[in-house]
């Protein structure tokens, strides 16, 4: 038996975590004007289309810092024999070059 559910229904089942088709994920926050808008690519899960206008409005009004640095603990936890994803593989290659 197949059960087909919408993305909204899936987000309710999965909690407040929303995953975009580009792979970016975030937690739905209370008071967010556009909780289903991906701030990476501009895809709006609710409308089912790209909304570049709202994406630009978000980044123009953004006043926080983007902190994407890895902690030392995370860097040490990466298994270079089984690196997951492009970023971890690049990190391991850099680690090998320094040795």
N, C-alpha and C positions, 0 to 999 in steps of 0.2 A: 504494500500500500504506500502511495506517495502522498506526502503532505506538502503543499506549497504555501509558503508564508511570505509576506511582504517584508521589506527591510525594516520598516517601523516595528512590525511584530517581532522580528528577530532581535532588535535592540531592546525591546521590553523583556524578552526571554533571557538575553545575555546581560541584563542589568543596564547601567547607564553608559557602557562602553560602546562607541560607534566606530566602525571600521569603514574607511572609504575604499573605493575600487582601486585607488592608486597605492593602497597599502598603509596609508597614514591612519592612525587611530587616536581617539581622544575620549575623554569622559564628558558626558553631557552635563553642563552646569546650569543650575537654577539662575534665572534672570538673563540668560544668554539670548540675545535678539535673534540669532540664527544658529540654533544648536546643531543643526544637521549640515552646516556648511563646512567643508574641508578647507582649512586655512593653508594647505599646501598646494592643492591643484584647483580649488574653486568649485568642486562638484557639490551640488546640494542634494543630499539624500532624499529630502522631503519632496522637492520638485522634480527630481530625476533629470536634472540638466545642469550645465555649468553656469555659474553666476559670477562672472568676472567683476561686475560692478560692485557687488557686496564684498567680494574678496579685497578689492582695491580699497573700499571704504574701511574695512577692518584694519588693513595694514597702515593706512594713513592715520588712523586714530590709535594705533597700538603704542602704548607708552612703556611697556615692560621690556625687560631684557630677554634675549633668547639665549638660553644657557644649554648648549649641547655638548659640553665637555664630558668626557668619561672620567669617572673617579679612578683613583689608583687601584682600589679594591676590584673594580670591574675589569680593568685592564689585566690584572693578575689572574682573574678568574677565566680568561679566554683560553680555550684549549686550541692551540695552533695546529694540532694534528687533526682537529675536527672543527675548523672555523666555520661559523654560520654567517653567511651573507658576505657581500662585497666589502663592507667596512671592516669586519673582523679579519678577513683575508688580507686586506691592505695593511692593517695594523701588524699582523704577523710578518708580512714581508718587510716592513720597516724595522721590526724587532730583529729580524735575521740580518739585515744590512748593518745594524749597529754593533753586532757581535764580532 
